[in-house]
């Protein structure tokens, strides 16, 4: 079974940047699309970004377009989410997830993803 571990979360001031990492083990990411999701207290889980298994397709939620960038390091089976111009409303637990359907044709939908990491906290506050 695919195992995912997120890292890179923390406390950052508004306007700052963080880079999250999602490291996969037990299976290669060549066979999975990867999505990033976030969940703030009292809110539903939101699909933030995804990347297809080939790396050729990416997509973003409107709320993060132009500020977040998803990328993959295939040699190390790691997917990154570079977050810039962070806002307090970006505060949430961020999760990465893997989908065997391999595609990314819009902001990711949680029910399409089979494997999930444990999450990493991102707090944007002055």
Buried (B, 14 or more C-beta within 10 A) or exposed (E): EBEBBBEBBEEBEEEBEBEBBBBBEEBEBEEBBBBBBBBBEEEEBBBBBBBBBEBEBBBBBEBBEEBBBBEBEEEEBBBBBBBBEBBEEBBBBBBBBBBBEBBBEEBBEBEBBEBBBEBBEBBBEE
